[in-house]
Amino acid sequence: MSTDASLRIVQAALRWAWDPIGVRGIEGASDEYDMYAPQVLEMLKAEASVEQIANYLTTVVRDRIELPVRPDRDRNVSSMLKQMFAVSR
């Protein structure tokens, strides 16, 4: 799978499964999390663990978005992404 396709998959997962702000399906907000997708993709390529990716997502929510963290959601999304990435290789 190409890097562009992999990046689009990560972007979609962040938008629809992660969505800490709650903008899923809102017109004009489809790119809200795109800035975090390249880092997640690099972590996937580097075979980072589910916990490492989840910790990154939790840090983003806490430090950049400044919302209450939900580590279970971050872990679930990270696990899903790891599985999707493994299948696409």
C-alpha positions in Angstrom: 0.0 0.0 0.0 1.3 3.4 -0.9 2.2 6.0 1.8 -0.6 8.3 0.6 -3.1 5.5 1.0 -1.8 4.5 4.4 -1.9 8.2 5.5 -5.5 8.4 4.4 -6.4 5.4 6.4 -4.8 6.9 9.5 -6.6 10.2 8.9 -9.9 8.4 8.6 -9.3 6.4 11.8 -8.4 9.5 13.7 -11.5 11.3 12.4 -14.0 8.5 12.9 -12.7 6.3 15.7 -10.6 8.6 17.8 -12.4 12.0 17.5 -11.7 13.5 20.9 -13.3 16.9 20.0 -16.5 15.3 18.7 -16.5 16.7 15.2 -17.2 13.4 13.4 -19.4 14.1 10.4 -19.3 17.9 10.7 -18.8 19.6 7.3 -15.6 21.6 7.3 -14.0 19.7 10.2 -12.8 16.7 8.2 -9.2 17.8 8.5 -9.2 18.5 12.2 -6.8 15.7 13.1 -4.8 15.5 9.9 -1.8 17.1 11.5 -1.4 14.2 13.9 -1.7 11.4 11.2 1.9 11.6 9.8 3.4 11.0 13.3 1.0 8.1 13.9 1.9 6.7 10.5 5.6 7.0 11.2 5.1 5.2 14.5 3.3 2.4 12.7 6.0 2.1 10.1 8.6 2.0 12.9 6.6 -0.9 14.5 5.8 1.2 17.7 3.8 -0.7 20.2 0.1 -0.1 20.8 0.9 1.5 24.1 3.4 3.9 22.4 0.9 5.0 19.9 -1.8 5.3 22.5 0.5 7.4 24.7 1.1 9.7 21.8 -2.7 10.2 21.2 -3.2 10.7 24.9 -0.5 13.3 25.0 -2.1 15.1 22.0 -5.5 15.2 23.8 -4.0 16.4 27.1 -1.3 18.8 25.9 -2.5 20.2 22.5 -6.2 19.8 22.4 -6.5 20.3 26.2 -9.4 18.0 26.8 -9.8 15.3 29.4 -8.0 12.1 28.4 -9.6 8.8 27.6 -6.7 6.3 27.6 -9.0 3.3 26.8 -10.2 5.0 23.6 -6.6 5.9 22.6 -5.5 2.3 23.2 -8.5 0.9 21.2 -7.8 3.2 18.2 -4.0 2.4 18.4 -4.8 -1.3 18.4 -7.2 -1.0 15.5 -4.5 1.0 13.5 -1.8 -1.6 14.3 -4.1 -4.3 13.0 -5.1 -2.4 9.9 -1.5 -1.5 9.1 -0.4 -5.2 9.6 -3.0 -6.4 7.1 -2.1 -3.7 4.5 1.6 -4.7 4.4 
